[in-house]
Amino acid sequence: MTDYTFEGYRDYIEEHITDFIPDVDHKSITLYESMKYSIMAGGKRIRPVLLLAACDFCGGKIEDALPYACALEYIHTYSLIHDDLPFMDDDDLRRGIPTNHKVYGEATATLAGDGLLNTAFETMYADILYYLDDMDAMKRRIRAAYEIAKGAGIRGMIAGQIADMESENHVGSEEMLCYVHRNKTAALLVAAVRAGAMIGGADTEMLTNLTEYAESLGLAFQICDDILDVEGNEEMMGKKTGMDSDRGKLTYPSIFGLDESKEKLKELTESALDAIGVYYDNAEVFSKLAKDLAVRGN
C-alpha cells in the first residue's frame, strides 16, 4: 500500500480534479466556466479520498482509481449545485463563496449540475473502454461504476433528497430520519469505498468490512452536519448555520436533542472503527477520518 495520509490523497485529487472535464466549444463556454466554478471551490473531498484510499488499501494503484474518484466528486458537486437552488434549499453560500446560481443564474447552474453529472459517467465509461482486452480489469471497473451510479441514484442519494424535502415541517420519525440520512449522505460514502475496493481487487472480507465502516461513517457524517448546523461556526463551515431549523428539516437534534445526537455520533464512530479494527495501522486513514469527524461534532 502507498504511504498516503488523507491530505496526500486529497492533494492528488486537487491536482487532477479538472483533468476529465472535456473542453467545450466556445459557444457554450459559460457552461464550462460554471461547472469549473463549483468543482474548483474546494471542499473536504471526502468521497474521492475514500475511493482512492480503499483502492490503495486493497492493493490497487490510486492512478487506476483516479477517474472514478473524480467522477464521484463531479456527482457530489452537481448535487450541491442543485441543492442550493431556490426551489430546493435556497442557499446563498457554499464553501465560503456565493453559490453557483448566485453567480451564473438559476438556469445555467441547473445545466452546470447536469453537465457535471453527465461528465462523471463519460469519465468512467471512457476508462472502462481502455480495458476491453483485459476482462478482469474491465469487470472490476464496471462494478465500480455501477456502485457509484446506484449510490447517486433513486435507490441512494436522490431517494434521500426527495424524502428530505417531503419531510420538511412534518412530525418526523426515527425510521424516516435514518432513511433520509442513509440515502442522502451515506449512500455516496458507501459507493466510494466499495468502488475503490473493487478497482483495487478487494476480497469478500475486505469489501464487507469497508462497507460496514462506510455505512457507520456516513450516518455519523450527517449527524455531525446536523449538530454543526445548530452550534457550528458559520465562517469556518463556509455556509449559513441554523438553516435546518428555519426550514423545519428532519434532523437528529430536532428529534433527539443535541446531547443524544452527540452520543449517537460517538456510537457510530465506534461502529466504524470496529469494522476496520482488524487491520490495525493499515487502516489508519479510515480510522483517523472517523475520529476527526467525531471531534468535529462534539
Helices and strands as residue ranges (DSSP letters): H 6-16, G 26-28, H 29-39, H 46-57, H 62-84, E 93-94, E 97-98, H 100-104, H 106-129, H 135-152, H 157-166, H 174-181, I 182-186, H 187-200, H 204-231, H 234-237, H 243-247, H 252-276, G 277-283, H 284-296
